[in-house]
Amino acid sequence: MGEASASRKARVLVVDDHPIVRQGVAQLINHEADLAVCAEADSAAEAVRAVAESRPDVAVVDLSLREASGLELLKDLKVRFPRLPVLVLSMYDESVYAERALRAGARGYIMKEAPPEQVLEAIRRVLAGEVYLSGAASSRLLKRLTAGRPREVQSPMDGLSDRELEVFRLIGAGLGNKEVARRLHLSPKTIDTYRARLKEKLGLASAKELLRHAIQWTRGAGREP
């Protein structure tokens, strides 16, 4: 896969569970001479089906999906369609999620607050086989790599697994155990186990402290799902 030739537009799959956002991204892409949206999806399951049926050249994926974690979708796409480049377009703070997304299989990460022309540049860069990150995110990653040390844990959040981070974000969004379990296709008992791990890793003494901490963090870096 590479950049589209003059005679063929690159086929783009857009995955986002908010219809207005999805339509806006599709409209932006379809105005370009070298890009065209071939399919849209609002869930992880639909995204997998769309890739199999539409064979896009690139996927633009949000991390916030109603029925699954976007990070889990990235891992699934990497296994099922290893040659498909994926660009994450998300509201979530790149300082928290960009490196996680790359480790999960994405080829780039850009925040929704970026200018439209920057989003288009990111799509084209990923199509060309490059990795796309903002200047700030690239600097953080290069500094870590050139230091020659294992991944540095700069905050307690860095020490959480992808699944623990997702549970923490959903708690912060006000979801109870049963709803978190339903979203992640896990049992409420498993969510209880994750809650216990979160309290231990974050040094929190009670469920009330966990909830307060999760709400404060989600309003800043994670935001609403």
C-alpha positions in Angstrom: 0.0 0.0 0.0 1.2 3.5 -0.7 0.0 6.9 -1.8 -2.7 7.0 -4.4 -1.7 7.3 -8.0 -3.3 10.0 -10.1 -5.8 7.5 -11.5 -6.9 6.0 -8.2 -8.0 7.4 -5.0 -6.8 5.8 -1.8 -9.6 4.0 0.0 -10.2 5.2 3.6 -12.2 3.5 6.3 -13.5 5.8 9.1 -14.3 4.3 12.5 -16.0 6.5 15.0 -19.1 5.9 17.2 -20.3 9.5 16.9 -22.2 10.0 13.6 -21.6 13.7 13.4 -17.9 13.3 13.9 -17.7 10.4 11.5 -19.6 12.3 8.8 -17.4 15.3 9.3 -14.2 13.3 8.9 -15.7 11.6 5.8 -16.6 14.9 4.3 -13.1 16.3 4.9 -11.6 13.2 3.2 -14.0 13.1 0.3 -13.1 16.7 -0.7 -9.6 15.6 -1.5 -8.5 14.5 -5.0 -6.5 11.6 -3.9 -8.6 10.2 -1.0 -12.1 8.7 -0.8 -14.0 7.1 2.1 -14.9 3.5 1.1 -16.7 2.6 4.3 -17.7 3.8 7.7 -18.1 1.9 11.0 -19.3 2.8 14.5 -18.0 -0.2 16.4 -15.1 -2.6 16.6 -17.1 -5.5 15.1 -18.3 -3.3 12.2 -14.8 -2.1 11.6 -13.4 -5.6 11.3 -16.3 -6.5 8.8 -15.7 -3.3 6.9 -12.0 -4.1 6.4 -12.8 -7.6 5.2 -15.5 -6.4 2.8 -14.1 -3.0 1.6 -10.4 -3.6 1.6 -9.4 -0.1 2.5 -5.9 1.3 2.0 -5.9 2.9 5.4 -8.2 3.1 8.4 -8.8 6.2 10.6 -9.9 5.0 14.0 -11.1 6.6 17.1 -10.2 5.1 20.5 -13.6 5.7 22.0 -16.0 2.9 20.9 -19.2 1.9 22.7 -18.8 -1.9 22.6 -15.0 -2.3 22.8 -11.7 -0.6 23.6 -10.1 1.1 20.6 -6.8 -0.2 21.8 -8.2 -3.8 21.6 -9.5 -3.0 18.1 -6.0 -1.9 17.0 -4.5 -5.2 18.3 -7.2 -7.2 16.5 -6.6 -5.4 13.2 -2.9 -5.9 13.5 -3.4 -9.7 13.8 -6.1 -10.0 11.2 -4.9 -7.4 8.7 -1.2 -6.9 9.4 -0.6 -4.8 6.2 -3.4 -2.3 6.9 -2.0 1.0 8.2 -4.1 2.6 10.9 -4.2 6.2 12.0 -5.7 7.0 15.4 -7.8 10.2 15.4 -8.8 10.7 19.0 -9.8 13.3 21.6 -7.6 11.6 24.2 -4.4 13.2 25.2 -1.5 12.0 23.1 0.9 12.1 26.1 -1.2 9.2 27.6 -2.3 7.3 24.6 0.0 7.8 21.6 2.7 5.4 22.5 0.1 2.8 23.7 -1.6 3.1 20.3 1.7 2.6 18.4 2.4 -0.5 20.6 -1.1 -1.8 19.8 -0.4 -1.6 16.1 -1.3 2.0 14.9 1.0 3.7 12.5 0.1 7.2 13.6 -1.7 9.2 16.3 -3.3 12.7 15.9 -5.8 14.5 18.2 -9.2 15.7 17.0 -8.3 19.2 17.9 -5.7 19.3 15.2 -6.3 21.5 12.1 -8.0 19.7 9.2 -4.9 20.0 6.9 -2.8 18.3 9.6 -5.3 15.4 9.8 -5.0 15.0 6.0 -1.2 15.2 6.2 -1.3 12.4 8.8 -3.5 10.2 6.6 -1.1 10.6 3.7 2.0 10.0 5.7 0.6 6.8 7.1 -0.5 5.8 3.6 3.1 6.4 2.4 4.4 3.9 5.0 5.6 6.5 7.5 4.8 6.8 11.2 2.9 10.0 12.1 3.1 11.7 15.5 2.9 15.4 16.5 6.2 17.1 17.1 5.8 16.9 20.9 4.9 13.2 20.9 7.8 12.4 18.6 10.2 14.2 20.9 9.0 12.3 23.9 9.3 9.0 22.1 12.7 9.7 20.6 14.1 10.9 23.9 12.9 7.7 25.5 14.4 5.5 22.8 17.8 7.4 22.6 18.2 7.2 26.4 18.9 3.5 25.9 16.8 2.6 29.0 13.6 0.5 29.4 10.4 2.5 29.1 10.4 5.0 31.9 7.4 5.2 34.1 6.9 8.9 34.6 3.6 8.7 36.4 1.5 6.1 38.1 -0.7 6.1 35.0 2.3 4.9 32.9 2.4 1.7 35.0 -1.2 0.7 34.1 -1.8 -2.0 31.5 -4.0 -1.0 28.5 -6.9 -2.9 30.1 -6.4 -1.3 33.5 -6.3 2.2 31.9 -9.6 1.5 30.0 -11.3 0.3 33.2 -10.0 3.4 35.0 -11.3 5.7 32.2 -14.8 4.1 32.2 -15.0 4.4 36.0 -14.1 8.1 35.6 -16.9 8.5 33.0 -19.3 7.4 35.7 -20.0 3.8 34.7 -20.8 1.2 37.4 -19.3 -2.3 37.5 -22.0 -3.9 35.4 -21.8 -1.3 32.6 -18.0 -1.4 32.6 -18.2 -5.2 32.4 -20.7 -5.0 29.5 -18.6 -2.5 27.6 -15.4 -4.6 27.8 -17.2 -8.0 27.5 -15.9 -9.1 31.0 -17.6 -10.3 34.1 -18.4 -7.9 37.0 -16.1 -10.0 39.2 -13.2 -9.4 36.8 -13.9 -5.7 37.0 -13.7 -6.0 40.8 -10.3 -7.5 40.3 -9.2 -4.6 38.1 -10.5 -2.1 40.7 -8.3 -3.8 43.3 -5.3 -3.6 41.0 -6.0 0.1 40.3 -6.2 1.0 43.9 -2.9 -0.8 44.6 -1.0 0.6 41.7 -2.3 4.2 42.2 -1.9 4.1 46.0 -5.6 4.7 46.7 -7.2 3.4 49.9 -10.8 3.1 49.0 -13.4 2.8 46.2 -14.4 6.4 46.9 -10.8 7.6 46.3 -10.6 5.6 43.2 -13.8 7.1 41.8 -12.7 10.7 42.6 -9.3 10.2 41.2 -10.7 8.5 38.0 -13.2 11.4 37.5 -10.5 14.0 37.8 -8.2 12.2 35.4 -10.9 11.4 32.9 -12.0 15.1 32.7 -8.4 16.0 31.9 -6.8 13.3 29.8 -9.4 10.6 29.1 -12.7 12.6 28.8 -16.1 11.1 28.1 -16.3 7.8 26.1 
